[in-house]
Amino acid sequence: MKFADKVKYVRMKLLLTQEALAKELGVSYATICRWEKDNREPQIVSQGKFYAFCEKQGVKFEEK
């Protein structure tokens, strides 16, 4: 699963808007939008925040 798909999956699973997820992660709405459009991969720190947020919320990804 590409990172863009993970971001979309988390938002849909937790019923969050792009703005709400951005606020949770401490990034801008535009950043979330770029991630979802697969225009940009997040920096390591932002990836860490994203995965920590997912773990805290109980969201798991199945890697194939």
Distance bins in CASP14 RR format, pairs under 12 A and 6 or more apart:
PFRMAT RR
TARGET T0000
AUTHOR 0000-0000-0000
RMODE 2
METHOD distances of the structure
MODEL  1
1 7 0 0 0 0 0 1 0 0 0 0 0
1 8 0 0 0 0 1 0 0 0 0 0 0
1 9 1 0 0 1 0 0 0 0 0 0 0
1 10 0 0 0 0 0 1 0 0 0 0 0
1 38 0 0 0 0 0 1 0 0 0 0 0
1 60 0 0 0 0 0 1 0 0 0 0 0
1 61 1 0 1 0 0 0 0 0 0 0 0
1 62 1 0 0 1 0 0 0 0 0 0 0
1 63 1 0 0 1 0 0 0 0 0 0 0
1 64 1 0 0 1 0 0 0 0 0 0 0
2 8 0 0 0 0 1 0 0 0 0 0 0
2 9 0 0 0 0 0 1 0 0 0 0 0
2 35 0 0 0 0 0 1 0 0 0 0 0
2 36 0 0 0 0 0 1 0 0 0 0 0
2 37 0 0 0 0 0 1 0 0 0 0 0
2 38 1 0 0 1 0 0 0 0 0 0 0
2 41 0 0 0 0 1 0 0 0 0 0 0
2 61 0 0 0 0 0 1 0 0 0 0 0
2 63 0 0 0 0 0 1 0 0 0 0 0
2 64 0 0 0 0 0 1 0 0 0 0 0
3 9 0 0 0 0 0 1 0 0 0 0 0
3 10 0 0 0 0 0 1 0 0 0 0 0
3 32 0 0 0 0 0 1 0 0 0 0 0
3 34 0 0 0 0 0 1 0 0 0 0 0
3 35 1 0 0 1 0 0 0 0 0 0 0
3 36 0 0 0 0 1 0 0 0 0 0 0
3 37 0 0 0 0 0 1 0 0 0 0 0
3 38 1 0 0 1 0 0 0 0 0 0 0
3 39 0 0 0 0 0 1 0 0 0 0 0
3 40 0 0 0 0 1 0 0 0 0 0 0
3 41 1 0 0 1 0 0 0 0 0 0 0
3 42 1 0 0 1 0 0 0 0 0 0 0
3 43 0 0 0 0 0 1 0 0 0 0 0
3 46 0 0 0 0 0 1 0 0 0 0 0
3 47 1 0 0 1 0 0 0 0 0 0 0
3 48 0 0 0 0 0 1 0 0 0 0 0
3 50 0 0 0 0 1 0 0 0 0 0 0
3 51 0 0 0 0 0 1 0 0 0 0 0
3 54 0 0 0 0 0 1 0 0 0 0 0
3 61 0 0 0 0 0 1 0 0 0 0 0
4 10 0 0 0 0 0 1 0 0 0 0 0
4 11 0 0 0 0 0 1 0 0 0 0 0
4 32 0 0 0 0 0 1 0 0 0 0 0
4 33 0 0 0 0 0 1 0 0 0 0 0
4 34 0 0 0 0 1 0 0 0 0 0 0
4 35 1 0 0 1 0 0 0 0 0 0 0
4 36 1 0 1 0 0 0 0 0 0 0 0
4 37 1 0 0 1 0 0 0 0 0 0 0
4 38 1 1 0 0 0 0 0 0 0 0 0
4 39 0 0 0 0 1 0 0 0 0 0 0
4 40 0 0 0 0 1 0 0 0 0 0 0
4 41 0 0 0 0 1 0 0 0 0 0 0
4 42 0 0 0 0 0 1 0 0 0 0 0
4 50 0 0 0 0 0 1 0 0 0 0 0
5 11 0 0 0 0 0 1 0 0 0 0 0
5 12 0 0 0 0 0 1 0 0 0 0 0
5 35 0 0 0 0 0 1 0 0 0 0 0
5 36 0 0 0 0 1 0 0 0 0 0 0
5 37 0 0 0 0 0 1 0 0 0 0 0
5 38 0 0 0 0 1 0 0 0 0 0 0
5 61 0 0 0 0 1 0 0 0 0 0 0
5 62 0 0 0 0 0 1 0 0 0 0 0
5 63 0 0 0 0 0 1 0 0 0 0 0
5 64 0 0 0 0 0 1 0 0 0 0 0
6 12 0 0 0 0 0 1 0 0 0 0 0
6 13 0 0 0 0 0 1 0 0 0 0 0
6 21 0 0 0 0 0 1 0 0 0 0 0
6 32 0 0 0 0 0 1 0 0 0 0 0
6 35 0 0 0 0 1 0 0 0 0 0 0
6 36 0 0 0 0 1 0 0 0 0 0 0
6 38 0 0 0 0 0 1 0 0 0 0 0
6 41 0 0 0 0 0 1 0 0 0 0 0
6 42 0 0 0 0 0 1 0 0 0 0 0
6 47 0 0 0 0 1 0 0 0 0 0 0
6 50 1 0 0 1 0 0 0 0 0 0 0
6 51 0 0 0 0 1 0 0 0 0 0 0
6 53 0 0 0 0 0 1 0 0 0 0 0
6 54 1 0 0 1 0 0 0 0 0 0 0
6 59 0 0 0 0 1 0 0 0 0 0 0
6 60 0 0 0 0 0 1 0 0 0 0 0
6 61 1 0 1 0 0 0 0 0 0 0 0
6 62 0 0 0 0 0 1 0 0 0 0 0
6 63 0 0 0 0 0 1 0 0 0 0 0
7 13 0 0 0 0 0 1 0 0 0 0 0
7 14 0 0 0 0 0 1 0 0 0 0 0
7 16 0 0 0 0 0 1 0 0 0 0 0
7 18 0 0 0 0 1 0 0 0 0 0 0
7 21 1 0 0 1 0 0 0 0 0 0 0
7 22 0 0 0 0 0 1 0 0 0 0 0
7 24 0 0 0 0 0 1 0 0 0 0 0
7 25 0 0 0 0 1 0 0 0 0 0 0
7 27 0 0 0 0 0 1 0 0 0 0 0
7 31 0 0 0 0 0 1 0 0 0 0 0
7 32 1 0 0 1 0 0 0 0 0 0 0
7 33 0 0 0 0 1 0 0 0 0 0 0
7 34 0 0 0 0 1 0 0 0 0 0 0
7 35 1 0 1 0 0 0 0 0 0 0 0
7 36 1 0 1 0 0 0 0 0 0 0 0
7 37 0 0 0 0 1 0 0 0 0 0 0
7 38 0 0 0 0 1 0 0 0 0 0 0
7 39 0 0 0 0 0 1 0 0 0 0 0
7 40 0 0 0 0 0 1 0 0 0 0 0
7 41 0 0 0 0 0 1 0 0 0 0 0
7 42 0 0 0 0 1 0 0 0 0 0 0
7 46 0 0 0 0 0 1 0 0 0 0 0
7 47 0 0 0 0 0 1 0 0 0 0 0
7 50 1 0 0 1 0 0 0 0 0 0 0
7 51 0 0 0 0 0 1 0 0 0 0 0
7 53 0 0 0 0 0 1 0 0 0 0 0
7 54 0 0 0 0 1 0 0 0 0 0 0
7 59 0 0 0 0 0 1 0 0 0 0 0
7 61 0 0 0 0 0 1 0 0 0 0 0
8 14 0 0 0 0 0 1 0 0 0 0 0
8 16 0 0 0 0 0 1 0 0 0 0 0
8 18 0 0 0 0 1 0 0 0 0 0 0
8 21 0 0 0 0 0 1 0 0 0 0 0
8 32 0 0 0 0 1 0 0 0 0 0 0
8 33 0 0 0 0 0 1 0 0 0 0 0
8 35 0 0 0 0 1 0 0 0 0 0 0
8 36 1 0 1 0 0 0 0 0 0 0 0
8 37 0 0 0 0 1 0 0 0 0 0 0
8 38 0 0 0 0 1 0 0 0 0 0 0
8 61 0 0 0 0 0 1 0 0 0 0 0
9 16 0 0 0 0 0 1 0 0 0 0 0
9 21 0 0 0 0 0 1 0 0 0 0 0
9 35 0 0 0 0 0 1 0 0 0 0 0
9 36 0 0 0 0 0 1 0 0 0 0 0
9 50 0 0 0 0 0 1 0 0 0 0 0
9 54 0 0 0 0 1 0 0 0 0 0 0
9 57 0 0 0 0 0 1 0 0 0 0 0
9 59 1 0 0 1 0 0 0 0 0 0 0
9 60 0 0 0 0 0 1 0 0 0 0 0
9 61 1 0 0 1 0 0 0 0 0 0 0
9 62 0 0 0 0 0 1 0 0 0 0 0
10 16 1 0 0 1 0 0 0 0 0 0 0
10 18 0 0 0 0 0 1 0 0 0 0 0
10 20 0 0 0 0 0 1 0 0 0 0 0
10 21 1 0 0 1 0 0 0 0 0 0 0
10 24 0 0 0 0 1 0 0 0 0 0 0
10 25 0 0 0 0 0 1 0 0 0 0 0
10 32 0 0 0 0 0 1 0 0 0 0 0
10 35 0 0 0 0 0 1 0 0 0 0 0
10 36 0 0 0 0 0 1 0 0 0 0 0
10 50 1 0 0 1 0 0 0 0 0 0 0
10 51 0 0 0 0 1 0 0 0 0 0 0
10 53 1 0 0 1 0 0 0 0 0 0 0
10 54 1 0 1 0 0 0 0 0 0 0 0
10 55 0 0 0 0 0 1 0 0 0 0 0
10 56 0 0 0 0 0 1 0 0 0 0 0
10 57 1 0 0 1 0 0 0 0 0 0 0
10 58 0 0 0 0 1 0 0 0 0 0 0
10 59 1 0 1 0 0 0 0 0 0 0 0
10 60 0 0 0 0 0 1 0 0 0 0 0
10 61 0 0 0 0 1 0 0 0 0 0 0
11 17 1 0 0 1 0 0 0 0 0 0 0
11 18 1 0 0 1 0 0 0 0 0 0 0
11 19 0 0 0 0 0 1 0 0 0 0 0
11 20 0 0 0 0 1 0 0 0 0 0 0
11 21 1 0 1 0 0 0 0 0 0 0 0
11 22 0 0 0 0 0 1 0 0 0 0 0
11 24 0 0 0 0 0 1 0 0 0 0 0
11 25 0 0 0 0 0 1 0 0 0 0 0
11 29 0 0 0 0 0 1 0 0 0 0 0
11 32 0 0 0 0 1 0 0 0 0 0 0
11 33 0 0 0 0 0 1 0 0 0 0 0
11 35 0 0 0 0 0 1 0 0 0 0 0
11 36 1 0 0 1 0 0 0 0 0 0 0
11 50 0 0 0 0 0 1 0 0 0 0 0
11 53 0 0 0 0 0 1 0 0 0 0 0
11 54 0 0 0 0 0 1 0 0 0 0 0
11 57 0 0 0 0 0 1 0 0 0 0 0
11 59 0 0 0 0 0 1 0 0 0 0 0
12 18 0 0 0 0 0 1 0 0 0 0 0
12 21 0 0 0 0 0 1 0 0 0 0 0
12 36 0 0 0 0 0 1 0 0 0 0 0
12 59 0 0 0 0 0 1 0 0 0 0 0
13 21 0 0 0 0 0 1 0 0 0 0 0
13 53 0 0 0 0 0 1 0 0 0 0 0
13 54 0 0 0 0 1 0 0 0 0 0 0
13 57 0 0 0 0 1 0 0 0 0 0 0
13 58 0 0 0 0 1 0 0 0 0 0 0
13 59 1 0 1 0 0 0 0 0 0 0 0
13 60 0 0 0 0 0 1 0 0 0 0 0
13 61 0 0 0 0 0 1 0 0 0 0 0
14 20 0 0 0 0 1 0 0 0 0 0 0
14 21 1 0 0 1 0 0 0 0 0 0 0
14 24 0 0 0 0 1 0 0 0 0 0 0
14 53 0 0 0 0 1 0 0 0 0 0 0
14 54 0 0 0 0 1 0 0 0 0 0 0
14 56 0 0 0 0 0 1 0 0 0 0 0
14 57 1 0 1 0 0 0 0 0 0 0 0
14 58 0 0 0 0 1 0 0 0 0 0 0
14 59 1 0 0 1 0 0 0 0 0 0 0
15 21 0 0 0 0 0 1 0 0 0 0 0
15 57 0 0 0 0 0 1 0 0 0 0 0
16 22 0 0 0 0 1 0 0 0 0 0 0
16 23 0 0 0 0 1 0 0 0 0 0 0
16 24 1 0 0 1 0 0 0 0 0 0 0
16 25 0 0 0 0 0 1 0 0 0 0 0
16 29 0 0 0 0 0 1 0 0 0 0 0
16 32 0 0 0 0 1 0 0 0 0 0 0
16 36 0 0 0 0 0 1 0 0 0 0 0
16 53 0 0 0 0 0 1 0 0 0 0 0
16 54 0 0 0 0 0 1 0 0 0 0 0
16 57 0 0 0 0 1 0 0 0 0 0 0
16 59 0 0 0 0 0 1 0 0 0 0 0
17 23 0 0 0 0 1 0 0 0 0 0 0
17 24 0 0 0 0 0 1 0 0 0 0 0
17 29 0 0 0 0 1 0 0 0 0 0 0
17 32 0 0 0 0 1 0 0 0 0 0 0
17 33 0 0 0 0 0 1 0 0 0 0 0
17 36 0 0 0 0 0 1 0 0 0 0 0
18 24 0 0 0 0 0 1 0 0 0 0 0
18 25 0 0 0 0 0 1 0 0 0 0 0
18 27 0 0 0 0 0 1 0 0 0 0 0
18 28 0 0 0 0 1 0 0 0 0 0 0
18 29 1 0 1 0 0 0 0 0 0 0 0
18 30 0 0 0 0 1 0 0 0 0 0 0
18 31 0 0 0 0 1 0 0 0 0 0 0
18 32 1 0 1 0 0 0 0 0 0 0 0
18 33 1 0 1 0 0 0 0 0 0 0 0
18 34 0 0 0 0 0 1 0 0 0 0 0
18 35 0 0 0 0 1 0 0 0 0 0 0
18 36 1 0 0 1 0 0 0 0 0 0 0
18 37 0 0 0 0 0 1 0 0 0 0 0
19 25 0 0 0 0 0 1 0 0 0 0 0
19 26 0 0 0 0 0 1 0 0 0 0 0
19 27 0 0 0 0 0 1 0 0 0 0 0
19 28 0 0 0 0 1 0 0 0 0 0 0
19 29 1 0 1 0 0 0 0 0 0 0 0
19 30 0 0 0 0 0 1 0 0 0 0 0
19 31 0 0 0 0 0 1 0 0 0 0 0
19 32 1 0 0 1 0 0 0 0 0 0 0
19 33 0 0 0 0 1 0 0 0 0 0 0
20 26 0 0 0 0 0 1 0 0 0 0 0
20 27 0 0 0 0 0 1 0 0 0 0 0
20 29 0 0 0 0 1 0 0 0 0 0 0
20 32 0 0 0 0 1 0 0 0 0 0 0
20 53 0 0 0 0 0 1 0 0 0 0 0
21 27 0 0 0 0 1 0 0 0 0 0 0
21 28 0 0 0 0 0 1 0 0 0 0 0
21 29 0 0 0 0 1 0 0 0 0 0 0
21 31 0 0 0 0 1 0 0 0 0 0 0
21 32 1 0 1 0 0 0 0 0 0 0 0
21 33 0 0 0 0 0 1 0 0 0 0 0
21 35 0 0 0 0 1 0 0 0 0 0 0
21 36 0 0 0 0 1 0 0 0 0 0 0
21 46 0 0 0 0 0 1 0 0 0 0 0
21 49 0 0 0 0 0 1 0 0 0 0 0
21 50 0 0 0 0 1 0 0 0 0 0 0
21 53 0 0 0 0 1 0 0 0 0 0 0
21 54 0 0 0 0 0 1 0 0 0 0 0
21 57 0 0 0 0 0 1 0 0 0 0 0
21 59 0 0 0 0 0 1 0 0 0 0 0
22 28 1 0 1 0 0 0 0 0 0 0 0
22 29 1 0 1 0 0 0 0 0 0 0 0
22 30 0 0 0 0 1 0 0 0 0 0 0
22 31 1 0 0 1 0 0 0 0 0 0 0
22 32 1 0 1 0 0 0 0 0 0 0 0
22 33 0 0 0 0 1 0 0 0 0 0 0
22 34 0 0 0 0 0 1 0 0 0 0 0
22 35 0 0 0 0 1 0 0 0 0 0 0
22 36 0 0 0 0 0 1 0 0 0 0 0
22 42 0 0 0 0 0 1 0 0 0 0 0
22 46 0 0 0 0 0 1 0 0 0 0 0
22 49 0 0 0 0 0 1 0 0 0 0 0
22 50 0 0 0 0 0 1 0 0 0 0 0
22 53 0 0 0 0 0 1 0 0 0 0 0
23 29 0 0 0 0 1 0 0 0 0 0 0
23 31 0 0 0 0 0 1 0 0 0 0 0
23 32 0 0 0 0 1 0 0 0 0 0 0
23 53 0 0 0 0 0 1 0 0 0 0 0
24 32 0 0 0 0 1 0 0 0 0 0 0
24 49 0 0 0 0 1 0 0 0 0 0 0
24 50 0 0 0 0 1 0 0 0 0 0 0
24 52 0 0 0 0 0 1 0 0 0 0 0
24 53 1 0 1 0 0 0 0 0 0 0 0
24 54 0 0 0 0 0 1 0 0 0 0 0
24 56 0 0 0 0 1 0 0 0 0 0 0
24 57 0 0 0 0 1 0 0 0 0 0 0
25 31 0 0 0 0 1 0 0 0 0 0 0
25 32 1 0 0 1 0 0 0 0 0 0 0
25 35 0 0 0 0 1 0 0 0 0 0 0
25 42 0 0 0 0 1 0 0 0 0 0 0
25 43 0 0 0 0 0 1 0 0 0 0 0
25 45 0 0 0 0 0 1 0 0 0 0 0
25 46 1 0 0 1 0 0 0 0 0 0 0
25 47 0 0 0 0 0 1 0 0 0 0 0
25 48 0 0 0 0 1 0 0 0 0 0 0
25 49 1 0 1 0 0 0 0 0 0 0 0
25 50 1 0 0 1 0 0 0 0 0 0 0
25 51 0 0 0 0 0 1 0 0 0 0 0
25 52 0 0 0 0 1 0 0 0 0 0 0
25 53 1 0 0 1 0 0 0 0 0 0 0
25 54 0 0 0 0 0 1 0 0 0 0 0
25 56 0 0 0 0 0 1 0 0 0 0 0
25 57 0 0 0 0 0 1 0 0 0 0 0
26 32 0 0 0 0 1 0 0 0 0 0 0
26 42 0 0 0 0 0 1 0 0 0 0 0
26 45 0 0 0 0 0 1 0 0 0 0 0
26 46 0 0 0 0 1 0 0 0 0 0 0
26 48 0 0 0 0 0 1 0 0 0 0 0
26 49 1 0 0 1 0 0 0 0 0 0 0
26 50 0 0 0 0 0 1 0 0 0 0 0
26 52 0 0 0 0 0 1 0 0 0 0 0
26 53 0 0 0 0 1 0 0 0 0 0 0
27 33 0 0 0 0 0 1 0 0 0 0 0
27 34 0 0 0 0 1 0 0 0 0 0 0
27 35 0 0 0 0 1 0 0 0 0 0 0
27 40 0 0 0 0 0 1 0 0 0 0 0
27 42 0 0 0 0 1 0 0 0 0 0 0
27 43 0 0 0 0 1 0 0 0 0 0 0
27 45 0 0 0 0 0 1 0 0 0 0 0
27 46 1 0 0 1 0 0 0 0 0 0 0
27 47 0 0 0 0 0 1 0 0 0 0 0
27 48 0 0 0 0 0 1 0 0 0 0 0
27 49 1 0 0 1 0 0 0 0 0 0 0
27 50 0 0 0 0 1 0 0 0 0 0 0
27 53 0 0 0 0 0 1 0 0 0 0 0
28 34 0 0 0 0 1 0 0 0 0 0 0
28 35 0 0 0 0 0 1 0 0 0 0 0
28 40 0 0 0 0 0 1 0 0 0 0 0
28 42 0 0 0 0 0 1 0 0 0 0 0
28 46 0 0 0 0 0 1 0 0 0 0 0
29 35 0 0 0 0 0 1 0 0 0 0 0
29 36 0 0 0 0 0 1 0 0 0 0 0
30 36 0 0 0 0 0 1 0 0 0 0 0
30 37 0 0 0 0 0 1 0 0 0 0 0
30 39 0 0 0 0 0 1 0 0 0 0 0
30 40 0 0 0 0 0 1 0 0 0 0 0
31 37 0 0 0 0 0 1 0 0 0 0 0
31 39 0 0 0 0 0 1 0 0 0 0 0
31 40 1 0 0 1 0 0 0 0 0 0 0
31 41 0 0 0 0 0 1 0 0 0 0 0
31 42 1 0 0 1 0 0 0 0 0 0 0
31 43 0 0 0 0 0 1 0 0 0 0 0
31 46 1 0 0 1 0 0 0 0 0 0 0
31 47 0 0 0 0 0 1 0 0 0 0 0
31 49 0 0 0 0 0 1 0 0 0 0 0
31 50 0 0 0 0 0 1 0 0 0 0 0
32 39 0 0 0 0 0 1 0 0 0 0 0
32 40 0 0 0 0 0 1 0 0 0 0 0
32 42 0 0 0 0 1 0 0 0 0 0 0
32 46 0 0 0 0 0 1 0 0 0 0 0
32 49 0 0 0 0 0 1 0 0 0 0 0
32 50 0 0 0 0 1 0 0 0 0 0 0
32 53 0 0 0 0 0 1 0 0 0 0 0
33 39 0 0 0 0 1 0 0 0 0 0 0
33 40 0 0 0 0 1 0 0 0 0 0 0
34 40 1 0 1 0 0 0 0 0 0 0 0
34 41 0 0 0 0 1 0 0 0 0 0 0
34 42 0 0 0 0 1 0 0 0 0 0 0
34 46 0 0 0 0 0 1 0 0 0 0 0
35 41 1 0 0 1 0 0 0 0 0 0 0
35 42 1 0 0 1 0 0 0 0 0 0 0
35 43 0 0 0 0 0 1 0 0 0 0 0
35 46 0 0 0 0 1 0 0 0 0 0 0
35 47 0 0 0 0 1 0 0 0 0 0 0
35 49 0 0 0 0 0 1 0 0 0 0 0
35 50 0 0 0 0 1 0 0 0 0 0 0
36 42 0 0 0 0 0 1 0 0 0 0 0
36 50 0 0 0 0 0 1 0 0 0 0 0
40 46 0 0 0 0 0 1 0 0 0 0 0
40 47 0 0 0 0 0 1 0 0 0 0 0
41 47 1 0 0 1 0 0 0 0 0 0 0
41 50 0 0 0 0 0 1 0 0 0 0 0
42 48 0 0 0 0 1 0 0 0 0 0 0
42 49 0 0 0 0 1 0 0 0 0 0 0
42 50 1 0 0 1 0 0 0 0 0 0 0
42 51 0 0 0 0 0 1 0 0 0 0 0
43 49 0 0 0 0 1 0 0 0 0 0 0
43 50 0 0 0 0 0 1 0 0 0 0 0
44 50 0 0 0 0 0 1 0 0 0 0 0
44 51 0 0 0 0 0 1 0 0 0 0 0
45 51 0 0 0 0 0 1 0 0 0 0 0
45 52 0 0 0 0 0 1 0 0 0 0 0
46 52 0 0 0 0 0 1 0 0 0 0 0
46 53 0 0 0 0 0 1 0 0 0 0 0
47 53 0 0 0 0 0 1 0 0 0 0 0
47 54 0 0 0 0 0 1 0 0 0 0 0
48 54 0 0 0 0 1 0 0 0 0 0 0
48 55 0 0 0 0 1 0 0 0 0 0 0
48 56 0 0 0 0 0 1 0 0 0 0 0
49 55 0 0 0 0 0 1 0 0 0 0 0
49 56 0 0 0 0 0 1 0 0 0 0 0
50 56 0 0 0 0 0 1 0 0 0 0 0
50 57 0 0 0 0 0 1 0 0 0 0 0
50 59 0 0 0 0 0 1 0 0 0 0 0
50 61 0 0 0 0 0 1 0 0 0 0 0
51 57 0 0 0 0 0 1 0 0 0 0 0
51 58 0 0 0 0 0 1 0 0 0 0 0
51 59 0 0 0 0 1 0 0 0 0 0 0
51 60 0 0 0 0 0 1 0 0 0 0 0
51 61 0 0 0 0 1 0 0 0 0 0 0
52 58 0 0 0 0 0 1 0 0 0 0 0
52 59 0 0 0 0 0 1 0 0 0 0 0
53 59 0 0 0 0 1 0 0 0 0 0 0
54 60 1 0 0 1 0 0 0 0 0 0 0
54 61 1 0 0 1 0 0 0 0 0 0 0
55 61 0 0 0 0 0 1 0 0 0 0 0
END
